[in-house]
Amino acid sequence: MTQSNAVNLLGLQFKQLDSLIYGLETEWDDPMIVRLFVHPNFTRDEIWIKEVVTKPYLVLNNARTGKSTQISMGYEYVRMEQLDTTISTIEFLHRMFKPFVANFKSNDEFALGSYSLYRIPDENIAKPIIMRSIPLFASYLSTQDGIGEVYTCLNDDCVPEICIKFVHPMTEEKLKKLLTAERWTVSATDGPRSIAAPVKFKNGYIQTYSEQ
């Protein structure tokens, strides 16, 4: 699995064929270990799992255009080991969620005093297509005065959130405009560049904190 999205592609292959498969986890070994997290009612046998793993292509259907795309897979199946263990829903969600954190130089402003946290809860944040955009989103916000940190987390209800830590001169009104802008200015090796916003964020809320 040398591609950065290899695990996601294999996960999509399983998910398309059985909705009782909830997630995959890999561990580097020889051969690589892939753990399947499934519903207790999952009844597929090893023959079925081997057939899925060794499928030469993943077929992705675009609901909007009606077109299909084939992506080469080509994984080798070695063996399956059955584990009679369970995991709670909350533990599973935390195990699957990969947090992102970006701190900026202006974070020094938060050493003392009050700051605000703009929180955007959305179940879609954990989707790979959104998570791939978060570093760009952080780069975009890093150019704005008053923003000190951008990170993702699971809230108390286990819903993914994007959190933006900020102080004056950034305001809630300015932030909302940034989150729904048509274009982002992001940092690049050859200098700032403007890109079409890959996602837009809304329905956030403000929390205010005071540090001593």
Order of alpha helices (4+ residues) and beta strands (2+ residues): alpha-beta-beta-alpha-beta-beta-alpha-beta-beta-alpha-alpha-beta-beta-alpha-beta-beta-beta
